[in-house]
Amino acid sequence: METESYSHSTGVKDPLSLESKPKKPAGGWRAIKYILGNESFEKLASMSLVANITVYLRTKYNLNGILLVNVVTIWSGSSNLSSIAGAITSDVYLGRFLTLLIGTICSLLANTCLKAITDDAMPSSSYMKSDSF
């Protein structure tokens, strides 16, 4: 049984084509439940992280008031802007795979450097025992 299709540009039958039916477009309304679920859980994780980092900086680093708010706001804003920069880089220059690979390596290096730096940056235990909060 031989399938025949027509070339879209010339309207001539193409006997070598294996395409028998037009393909359905991907996504659509079937994908919306996954998109909404992903966005909901991402927002829940992001807001929980903001609350937890606020408590952590308040208790472990003894940050108060405006400095604490500034640190959390700068962190939150830079994490939101980095996703936009990653999307632009992926769409225009590198592609999805290479962008994810580079982003994962940068994240690993940043977390490793941050861990090495923060062990020395913590306040002394005598400073932490004050009843200022």
Secondary structure, 3 states (H helix, E strand, C coil): CCCCEECCCCCCEECCCCCCCCCCCCCHHHHHHHHHHHHHHHHHHHHHHHHHHHHHHHHCCCCCHHHHHHHHHHHHHHHHHHHHHHHHHHHHHHCHHHHHHHHHHHHHHHHHHHHHHHHHHCCCHHHHCCCCC
